[in-house]
Amino acid sequence: MQALAKLRRWHGLLAPVVLAPLLVTVISGMGYRLLRDWAGLSRDQAHLLMVLHEGEWLGHHGETLYVALNGLGLLWMLASGAGMLLQKWRRQTPRPEA
């Protein structure tokens, strides 16, 4: 049970840090695609959203770091969230009596 408590703690601590970059990535990516497809904007007109989406505004090395940390943050949140969900399901599953 101690491992689950640590997992919950780290998940909760990192969630606010990971949330902002993921929101920027999701909103800018969706905005880019929807504005291109539905509003008829050209690539040049919607380019600012791609700059935000890919972290280009941080420079070449910053862009690479942004993408890597964003991906690792998402993987961490998915893995730790799935781990907590599995633990919850295991506790709720009735045990067969022998």
CYANA upper distance limits for C-alpha pairs under 8 A (distance plus 0.5 A):
  1 MET  CA      5 ALA  CA      6.92
  2 GLN  CA      6 LYS  CA      6.84
  3 ALA  CA      7 LEU  CA      6.64
  4 LEU  CA      8 ARG  CA      6.63
  4 LEU  CA     84 MET  CA      7.55
  4 LEU  CA     87 GLN  CA      8.39
  5 ALA  CA      9 ARG  CA      6.63
  6 LYS  CA     10 TRP  CA      6.66
  7 LEU  CA     11 HIS  CA      6.49
  7 LEU  CA     80 SER  CA      7.11
  7 LEU  CA     84 MET  CA      8.13
  8 ARG  CA     12 GLY  CA      6.52
  8 ARG  CA     80 SER  CA      8.24
  8 ARG  CA     84 MET  CA      7.75
  9 ARG  CA     13 LEU  CA      6.62
 10 TRP  CA     14 LEU  CA      6.53
 11 HIS  CA     15 ALA  CA      6.42
 11 HIS  CA     77 MET  CA      7.11
 11 HIS  CA     80 SER  CA      6.90
 11 HIS  CA     81 GLY  CA      7.95
 12 GLY  CA     16 PRO  CA      8.08
 13 LEU  CA     17 VAL  CA      8.22
 14 LEU  CA     18 VAL  CA      6.64
 15 ALA  CA     19 LEU  CA      6.35
 15 ALA  CA     77 MET  CA      7.68
 16 PRO  CA     20 ALA  CA      7.59
 17 VAL  CA     21 PRO  CA      8.38
 18 VAL  CA     22 LEU  CA      6.82
 18 VAL  CA     70 ASN  CA      7.66
 18 VAL  CA     73 GLY  CA      6.23
 18 VAL  CA     74 LEU  CA      7.79
 19 LEU  CA     23 LEU  CA      6.55
 20 ALA  CA     24 VAL  CA      6.75
 21 PRO  CA     25 THR  CA      6.64
 21 PRO  CA     70 ASN  CA      7.06
 22 LEU  CA     26 VAL  CA      6.56
 22 LEU  CA     70 ASN  CA      7.06
 22 LEU  CA     74 LEU  CA      8.05
 23 LEU  CA     27 ILE  CA      6.38
 24 VAL  CA     28 SER  CA      6.35
 24 VAL  CA     52 LEU  CA      7.63
 24 VAL  CA     53 HIS  CA      7.17
 25 THR  CA     29 GLY  CA      6.39
 25 THR  CA     52 LEU  CA      7.66
 25 THR  CA     53 HIS  CA      5.21
 25 THR  CA     54 GLU  CA      7.85
 26 VAL  CA     30 MET  CA      6.52
 26 VAL  CA     53 HIS  CA      8.07
 27 ILE  CA     31 GLY  CA      6.32
 28 SER  CA     32 TYR  CA      6.44
 28 SER  CA     49 LEU  CA      5.62
 28 SER  CA     50 MET  CA      7.33
 28 SER  CA     52 LEU  CA      6.95
 28 SER  CA     53 HIS  CA      5.80
 29 GLY  CA     33 ARG  CA      6.88
 29 GLY  CA     49 LEU  CA      7.50
 29 GLY  CA     50 MET  CA      7.46
 29 GLY  CA     53 HIS  CA      6.30
 30 MET  CA     34 LEU  CA      6.49
 31 GLY  CA     35 LEU  CA      6.29
 31 GLY  CA     49 LEU  CA      7.62
 32 TYR  CA     36 ARG  CA      6.54
 32 TYR  CA     46 ALA  CA      6.46
 32 TYR  CA     47 HIS  CA      8.35
 32 TYR  CA     49 LEU  CA      6.25
 32 TYR  CA     50 MET  CA      7.31
 33 ARG  CA     37 ASP  CA      6.54
 34 LEU  CA     38 TRP  CA      5.94
 34 LEU  CA     39 ALA  CA      7.53
 35 LEU  CA     39 ALA  CA      5.21
 35 LEU  CA     40 GLY  CA      6.87
 35 LEU  CA     41 LEU  CA      6.37
 35 LEU  CA     46 ALA  CA      7.71
 36 ARG  CA     40 GLY  CA      5.53
 36 ARG  CA     41 LEU  CA      5.18
 36 ARG  CA     42 SER  CA      6.76
 36 ARG  CA     43 ARG  CA      7.76
 36 ARG  CA     46 ALA  CA      7.55
 37 ASP  CA     41 LEU  CA      7.99
 41 LEU  CA     45 GLN  CA      6.28
 41 LEU  CA     46 ALA  CA      6.83
 42 SER  CA     46 ALA  CA      6.84
 43 ARG  CA     47 HIS  CA      6.22
 46 ALA  CA     50 MET  CA      7.62
 47 HIS  CA     51 VAL  CA      6.79
 48 LEU  CA     52 LEU  CA      6.91
 49 LEU  CA     53 HIS  CA      6.47
 50 MET  CA     54 GLU  CA      6.44
 51 VAL  CA     55 GLY  CA      6.38
 51 VAL  CA     56 GLU  CA      5.44
 51 VAL  CA     57 TRP  CA      6.69
 52 LEU  CA     56 GLU  CA      7.12
 52 LEU  CA     57 TRP  CA      7.30
 54 GLU  CA     63 GLU  CA      7.09
 54 GLU  CA     66 TYR  CA      8.29
 54 GLU  CA     67 VAL  CA      7.28
 55 GLY  CA     59 GLY  CA      8.28
 55 GLY  CA     62 GLY  CA      7.75
 55 GLY  CA     63 GLU  CA      5.23
 55 GLY  CA     64 THR  CA      8.45
 55 GLY  CA     66 TYR  CA      6.56
 55 GLY  CA     67 VAL  CA      7.59
 56 GLU  CA     60 HIS  CA      7.34
 56 GLU  CA     62 GLY  CA      8.08
 56 GLU  CA     63 GLU  CA      5.71
 57 TRP  CA     63 GLU  CA      7.85
 58 LEU  CA     62 GLY  CA      5.16
 58 LEU  CA     63 GLU  CA      6.02
 59 GLY  CA     63 GLU  CA      6.28
 60 HIS  CA     64 THR  CA      7.07
 61 HIS  CA     65 LEU  CA      6.77
 62 GLY  CA     66 TYR  CA      6.39
 63 GLU  CA     67 VAL  CA      6.69
 64 THR  CA     68 ALA  CA      6.64
 65 LEU  CA     69 LEU  CA      6.45
 66 TYR  CA     70 ASN  CA      6.33
 67 VAL  CA     71 GLY  CA      6.57
 68 ALA  CA     72 LEU  CA      6.60
 69 LEU  CA     73 GLY  CA      6.33
 70 ASN  CA     74 LEU  CA      6.71
 71 GLY  CA     75 LEU  CA      6.66
 72 LEU  CA     76 TRP  CA      6.54
 73 GLY  CA     77 MET  CA      6.71
 74 LEU  CA     78 LEU  CA      6.64
 75 LEU  CA     79 ALA  CA      6.48
 76 TRP  CA     80 SER  CA      6.39
 77 MET  CA     81 GLY  CA      6.23
 78 LEU  CA     82 ALA  CA      6.43
 79 ALA  CA     83 GLY  CA      6.59
 80 SER  CA     84 MET  CA      6.74
 81 GLY  CA     85 LEU  CA      6.66
 82 ALA  CA     86 LEU  CA      6.60
 83 GLY  CA     87 GLN  CA      6.80
 84 MET  CA     88 LYS  CA      6.74
 85 LEU  CA     89 TRP  CA      6.72
 86 LEU  CA     90 ARG  CA      6.64
 87 GLN  CA     91 ARG  CA      6.81
 88 LYS  CA     92 GLN  CA      6.82
 89 TRP  CA     93 THR  CA      6.64
